[in-house]
Amino acid sequence: MIPGSANSLLLTSSGDDGYKIERSLRFNDGDDANLAFTPSSSSNMKTFTWSFWFKRSHIGNSYNMIYSTNGEYGIYFYFRYDKIDVGDYYGGGYQWRLQTNRLFRDPSAWYHIVIALDTTQSTSSDRLKMYVNGVQETSFSVAQYPNQNYEGSVNRASIDNRIGEMSTAGNFDGYLAEWHTIDGQALAPTDFG
């Protein structure tokens, strides 16, 4: 964080003047603060990208960062005892799910996440990709890829999308910045700078 600025992040690398993330949000697991959106109509439910930065403030427990459901369809981005666990479910079962082997236990680190889904791809492992800090994650304790042309929960009408809060699994405790949901495109980390 930049001294004196509670809502900015400065990232630097050698030969770089730095990159400033404006207006990061602080989520506290002791309250129910969240961002919420419910689409009134569906758009592309086969292809999307999530891109965001996060920094954890509490390590060792399980809690949701993203949770969306209408009771039938649902999607989540979850920390399951320091592993990233992301999935989509329908009819009581997972339609796709990735859980990392890697643990995310550094409360001083910012991580850039890209989740890219394109269920129109012919190869199952090309339909769902996860990137952490610009590198594709390939080591998973759970790797369940979606069926071809599966229409999931993201961009579906009447899905209550919540970022930062889910009372049954615990609320996110940390920082979030530069949240993007890209409708209809499966992008790579290089598309975000």
N, C-alpha and C positions, 0 to 999 in steps of 0.2 A: 504494500500500500504506500502511497505517496504521503510523506509526513504532512499532517494538517488537513488531509483530505480523506474523509471516511468513505467516499464513494468512488474512488478511482484506483486502478491497478496499473502499474508501470512494469512492462516486460522488456527486458533488454537481452541482447546477445552481442558477441564481439562484432565490432564494425557497424553496430546498429545504434541509431539515436534513441531507440526505445519505442514502445507502443503502449498507449494509454487506453485502458478500458474504463470508460465513463460509467458512473452510476451503478456500481455493483449493488446488489440487494443483500441484506443480512437477514437470514431466517433463524429463528430461535425455536428449538423444539419444545420449549415450555409454553408456547402460545399456538394459536391456530392461524397465524398470518399466512396468506397464500395468494397466488395469482390464479384467476379463474376465467375460463372462457368456454362457452357452449355454442358451437356452430349451429346456425339455424338451418343450413342446408349442407349436404355432403358435397365434397369435391373429390379429388383423386385419392382413393383409398388403397391403391396398389403401390404407389411410389411417393416417398417423402424423404426428407433429411431433417434431422435435428442437429444443431450445432450450438454449443454453449461452453462456458467456462464455469468451473466450480472449485470451491475450496472448502474442505470439511473442517468443522470446529470441534466435533465430538467423534472420537474413534472407538470402535469396539462393539457398537450396538447395531441393530438393524433399523432402517427407516427409509421411507420413500422420499425421493426428490420430485418425481413426476407420477401422477396417478390420474387416470381417466376412465370413467365407466358410465354406463347407462343401465347396469344390472345384467345385461346380456353380453355386450362387448366390453373389453377393457384393455388398457395398456399401462405399463408402469416402467419406471427407472428407479431401481431400488438398491440400497446398500445392504447386502446380506452378510453381516459379520465381516465387513471391510472388503468384500468382493462386489464388483458391479454386476447386477442382475437386471436384465432388461427383457421384457416379453410382452406378448399380445395373447389374449385368451378370448375364447368364444365358446359358449355352451358348456362351461365348466371345465374346459381343458385348454392347455397351451397350444396355440397355433404356430408360434415361433418363440424362441427363447435363447438368450446367450447369458452365461454366467462365467466371469473370468476366473482363471486360476490365480492371477495376480491379485495381491492385496493392496489396497489404497489406504495407507496408514500414516501419511505425512500431513499433519494439520497445518504445516507452513507452506505447502505446495498448492499452486493453482494447476488444474488439469483442464485441457481442452478436449472435449468429447465431440465426436461426430458419429451419429447412427444413420446409416444410409440403407433404405429399404427399396427394392424394386422387384416385386414378385413376378414381373413379366419375363425375367431372365430364365433361360433354359437350364442353367447349372444351378443347383440348389444353393451352394455356398456363395454364389454371386448375387443372390437375392437379398442377403442381409450382411452388412459389414459394420464393424465397430473400429473406430480409430481413437487412440489416446495420444495426445500431444503430437499429432501428425503421423503416427505410425499405426498401421493396421494391426489390431489385436488378433492373434491366431491361436492362443492357448486358452481353452475353455474347459471348465469342469462340466458344463452343460452347453451343448451346441445343437439346437433344434431349429432347422431352417423351414421357412414357410412353403406351403404348396404353391405351385406355379399359379399365378393370377389370383392368389388369395386377396380378398378385400378386407382389410383389418379395421382397427379402431381409430387410427389417426385420420382426421379430416371427415369423420362420420358425423352426420347430423345428430343432435341430441345427446352427444357424449359430453359429460361434465368433465372438462379438462382442468386439473389442478396442479400447480407447481408449488412445492414446498409443504404440502399438508395432506395427510391421510390419517385420520384418527385411529384406525384399527392397527396400523403398523408403525406408528410413530412419525413425527414430523421431521423434516429436514433441519439440521443444525449446521449452518455454514453460510457461505457466500455464493452468489450466482450472478453471472454477468453475460451480456451479449447473447441472449437467448434468441435463436432463429428456428422457425419451422418453415421449411421450403416445401411447397405443395407441388407435386408432379415431377420432381427431379431427385435423383440419387446422386449427391455431390461428394467430392473428395475434400479433405482438409485444406488443400491448396486453393479451393474456391472461396475460402474465408480469410485469406491473407497469410 
